[in-house]
Amino acid sequence: MASSVKLKAPLPAPDVVRSLVAYDPEGLSPEMRLVRDALFRHVGQPIRRKEDGRLITGKGRFSDDFNLPRQVHAAIVRSPYPHARIGAIDASEALSSPGVLAVLTGADLRDEGYGPIPHNPVPSTRFDVKLRAADGSLPFTGPHYLLPVDKVRHVGEAVAMVVAETATQAADAAEKVQVDYEELPHVTEAAQAVLPGAPTVWDEVPDNVFVDSVFGDEEGTDAAFASADHVVEAEFHIGRVTAVTIEPRSSLGHYDAETGRYTLYAGSGGAVRQKRELAPVLGIDPENLRVLSFDVGGNFGARNRVYVEFGLVLIASRQTGRPVKYTATRAEAFLTDYQGRDLVTKVALAMDGEGTFLAMRADNLSNVGGRCVSLSPLSKGSGLITGSYHIPFATLRARAAFTNTMCTQAYRSSGRPEVTFAIERLIEIAARRFGFDPLELRRRNLVPPEAMPYTNAVGSHYDSGEYERNMDRVLELAHWDGFEARKAEARERGMLLGRGFANYVESSIGTPKERAEIEIKPDGTVEVVIGTQPSGQGHETSFAQVVADMLQLPVEKVWIVLGDTDIVSVGGGSHSGRSMRHAGTVLAMASADLLAEGRRRAAAHLATDPDAIDYEDGYFRARNSNATMDVFELARLTTDEAGSLRVVSDNEMHTPVFPNGAAVCEVEVDPETGHVSITRYSTVDDVGRCINPLIVHGQTHGGIAQGVGQAMWELCALDPSSGQPLAGSLMDYGMPRSDTMPFFTCEIAEVISPTNPLGIKAGGEGGTTPALATVVNAVVDALSEYGVVDIAMPVTPHTVWRAIRNAAGKDASQ
């Protein structure tokens, strides 16, 4: 898939000073000045990924690749009901089956004192939108025990675990576990769950609404709506999807009775977080748990929270005295991977007669499932309801509701595609209804660059951006002016051509703490330990590029160590587009600390003052002399007397950044069948400083595919009458494929963020954020001649075919 790589000139050194001062408040030290003045020989270059050689030759270290001597296997007994009271569990037949070693139930775990998973779903950084219950208190989120004792709250919830010598024996025995269920009324849709008389998921929250917060200026919003010339309203449901990771989740647990230590092999978005959350479940000191998470076969947010099987295999290992392994089937993954999206939003926009936006209202209702593991989607979306536009007044009501479905969690660009879809569809509807050109209506209301930093009407502080410039460039890339000729050519073939546009702004915050450890090794390499965890984003390459430039060394000499909590002690993991920004910042700090320590050691060996030592291209030099010492020689010579040449730097960063951009999609619709083909797709994404454009473009391509997938095919469909999921395999769940995607035309914009030393924003989620709106706008445009003004996602051939027939006044069954 093609991309054009056009980057702005390297960041002039003076522009980074104000960022660096925040990390060196006494004034820039000589080492920080070296970091500031780095020539960026590697940063900004499309260096091929160092990790790919290992991955494409079968040397990856994915969760299911790990096996231990004498290991046994686990299978899960899962609920067939969306809501039921758990009665007696008879495991006698299973326990007498061949190879079976143990059966664990919720009652067993309760009696042994194992606790719930401390998900901490309420975002905790300073600038996150603070969601609360209606009375202002912290919301009740529903305890998440490894196995429930009282009730099951969604189809597929784990009820028991069977451990046997082989995976087949465990699966066979799991079918013999008899569970006495008392089926209860259920509700699967958030809009139904909040109605009076709806079935109650948790007794502690009788109306199912555990978050109900209002933000913005209600009085100002009401006044603006009262004076408006035009008001447009709409309601959208952005449906539920799942990550469909290439590797189904897997976990291998081992308990060492001699040391009292647990070890878990499980791919995730952050090994440190998994350790921190599992230790209290087990009731142990965190030092008695080691988590290993190396190569991760897909994440997108679905693996960022602890799964019950992670704790269960550890407990089962202690009980059986054997390592215990569990690998989910694809069907189990469809049922019980943490899912994404599922937001109902009612929005309204007030404008004057010239099309200037005056105010906005939004009512966002998030479906969290049977318990709340994360409020990130609702929180992060709440802060961005006004999108890229200057809307002086806004009022948002943000609610979260329990339903009898699988839990939702942050999924690529958590919460931002939903609100971007709402504002971009609303603008499109307003333009067509009131006779405005959709592009000019957007232009009139974009936040201008001179307004940056800009605070929107619900309190989010946009750091930087050139929104109109992005818009102009993407229209040029998409050959917008040639559309009418292409449309006429398509019509000659009996096809309908449509085009869609969307601006977007998203946010990147994430867990605020990060640590970097840098050591100069005697073998001539640099070892970097970092806590943020990759799942395919190329961290081993891009992090190495940063350190190589900071230390003025070849990138081939820098090696990244991650994923083992016996080595990585602090780290926030990979989520919310945080990795490169947090890592880049703490790596810059650690590099400066390393150079300062090296300067002190070099001065001692060269018999001079540290202030008389210069550093360039890997060498310390005594000023006004020819005495030099390279950094690796210095490490070898000083290890015995001073220890390893090694530093540890910590950083806590709460300030968010706001990546942004624009996208254009062109689609061709067959009016006879409703089939939709994407013929062109163009994007411009402002990621701040781009460390590796090759990797960022890859992230953009994947992000586009994920957003397009939801817009066109993907849906975790449920039968509301039975609560049964209808998409339980890849035969039922539509996915984007290489032959359904066009060649992409993508460019990177680099408007530097003033919030961190390297000026980084984020580059992993921008492809997804506008894709839903862009695709649906294009399809609606193609169908506009039939009078279609809106269409529900996914825009499958059947959905499009029905829209055409219904709009034309025909019976859809004809």
Helices and strands as residue ranges (DSSP letters): H 13-21, H 30-36, H 52-56, G 63-65, E 72-78, E 84-90, H 92-95, E 100-105, H 106-111, E 151-152, E 158-164, H 167-174, E 178-183, H 190-193, E 209-216, H 218-227, E 230-241, E 250-256, E 261-265, H 271-282, G 286-288, E 289-292, H 308-320, E 324-327, H 330-336, E 340-351, E 357-369, H 376-382, E 393-402, H 416-434, H 438-445, G 449-451, E 454-455, E 461-462, H 467-477, G 480-482, H 483-492, E 496-505, E 513-520, E 526-530, H 539-551, G 555-557, E 558-561, H 579-605, G 610-612, E 613-616, E 619-622, E 628-630, H 631-642, E 645-652, E 660-669, E 676-686, H 693-712, E 718-719, E 724-725, G 738-740, E 744-749, H 771-782, G 784-786, H 797-807
